[in-house]
Amino acid sequence: MKKIEAIIKPFKLDDVREALADVGIAGMTVTEVKGFGRQKGHTELYRGAEYQVDFLPKVKIDLILTDDRVDVAVEAILKSAKTGKIGDGKIFVYPVEQAIRIRTSEQDDEAI
């Protein structure tokens, strides 16, 4: 099992969700997050004063999948989240040692 963590631009969330659904992946956790990388934020004007916004709004998607579904999911996220501009995001893939469904006590592949 693997965990895919994708950090994307918020307006791309629906595109990513649809792309994952098209390849048969429906379950995910979505969290609104803030951060920056090479973008380094931007400057905004508020009531005549200019200020630096260091942390930009992003969306983090977490998926737990069987090993055989990881490449399909990563490809779907790449294609649907890409704008070609700085700040498109990142995808991380981690190993998962164990998964347990609380309701039924099913474990590992059966739990996801």
C-alpha positions as CSV (number, residue, x, y, z in Angstrom):
1,M,0.0,0.0,0.0
2,K,1.0,3.6,-0.7
3,K,0.0,7.0,0.4
4,I,-0.2,9.7,-2.3
5,E,0.0,13.2,-1.0
6,A,-0.6,15.9,-3.7
7,I,-0.5,19.6,-3.0
8,I,-2.2,21.5,-5.8
9,K,-3.8,24.9,-6.7
10,P,-7.3,25.1,-5.2
11,F,-9.0,25.8,-8.5
12,K,-7.7,22.5,-9.9
13,L,-9.4,20.4,-7.2
14,D,-12.5,19.5,-9.2
15,D,-10.4,18.6,-12.3
16,V,-8.2,16.3,-10.2
17,R,-11.2,14.7,-8.5
18,E,-12.9,14.0,-11.9
19,A,-9.6,12.6,-13.3
20,L,-9.2,10.2,-10.4
21,A,-12.9,9.2,-10.6
22,D,-12.4,8.5,-14.4
23,V,-9.7,5.9,-13.5
24,G,-11.8,4.4,-10.7
25,I,-10.4,6.1,-7.6
26,A,-13.1,7.7,-5.5
27,G,-11.9,7.9,-1.9
28,M,-9.7,10.8,-0.8
29,T,-9.2,13.3,2.0
30,V,-8.9,17.0,1.1
31,T,-7.4,19.6,3.3
32,E,-7.1,23.4,2.7
33,V,-3.4,24.3,3.4
34,K,-1.1,27.3,3.0
35,G,2.5,27.3,1.9
36,F,5.1,28.4,-0.6
37,G,8.0,27.1,-2.5
38,R,9.7,28.8,-5.4
39,Q,6.7,31.1,-5.8
40,K,7.7,32.9,-2.5
41,G,4.3,34.5,-2.1
42,H,3.2,37.8,-3.6
43,T,2.5,41.4,-2.8
44,E,-1.1,42.7,-2.2
45,L,-2.6,46.1,-1.6
46,Y,-5.0,46.6,1.4
47,R,-6.5,50.0,2.3
48,G,-3.6,51.7,0.6
49,A,-0.9,49.7,2.3
50,E,1.2,47.2,0.4
51,Y,2.0,44.0,2.3
52,Q,3.7,40.6,1.5
53,V,1.6,37.4,1.4
54,D,4.1,34.7,2.2
55,F,1.8,31.7,2.4
56,L,-0.4,31.0,-0.6
57,P,-3.6,28.9,-0.4
58,K,-3.2,25.3,-1.6
59,V,-5.2,22.1,-1.4
60,K,-3.7,18.9,-0.1
61,I,-5.2,15.6,-1.3
62,D,-4.4,12.4,0.5
63,L,-5.0,8.9,-1.0
64,I,-4.2,5.5,0.2
65,L,-4.0,2.9,-2.6
66,T,-2.9,-0.5,-3.4
67,D,0.6,-0.6,-5.0
68,D,-0.9,-1.5,-8.5
69,R,-3.1,1.7,-8.5
70,V,-0.4,4.2,-7.6
71,D,1.0,4.9,-11.1
72,V,-2.5,5.4,-12.6
73,A,-3.4,7.9,-9.8
74,V,-0.1,9.8,-10.1
75,E,-0.6,10.2,-13.8
76,A,-4.2,11.3,-13.4
77,I,-3.1,14.0,-10.9
78,L,-0.2,15.1,-13.1
79,K,-2.4,15.6,-16.1
80,S,-5.3,17.3,-14.4
81,A,-3.4,19.6,-12.0
82,K,-0.8,20.9,-14.4
83,T,-1.1,24.5,-15.6
84,G,2.5,24.8,-16.7
85,K,3.0,27.8,-14.4
86,I,5.0,28.1,-11.2
87,G,3.1,26.9,-8.1
88,D,1.4,23.9,-9.7
89,G,2.3,21.8,-6.7
90,K,4.0,18.6,-5.7
91,I,3.2,14.9,-5.4
92,F,4.7,12.7,-2.8
93,V,4.4,8.9,-2.5
94,Y,5.0,7.2,0.8
95,P,4.8,3.5,1.9
96,V,1.9,2.6,4.2
97,E,2.6,-0.2,6.7
98,Q,-1.0,-0.9,7.8
99,A,-4.6,0.2,7.2
100,I,-7.6,-0.7,9.4
101,R,-11.2,0.0,8.7
102,I,-12.6,0.9,12.1
103,R,-16.2,-0.2,11.4
104,T,-15.4,-3.8,10.3
105,S,-11.8,-4.3,11.5
106,E,-10.8,-5.2,8.0
107,Q,-7.1,-4.7,7.4
108,D,-4.7,-3.6,4.7
109,D,-6.0,-3.9,1.1
110,E,-9.5,-4.9,2.3
111,A,-9.6,-1.8,4.4
112,I,-9.0,0.6,1.5
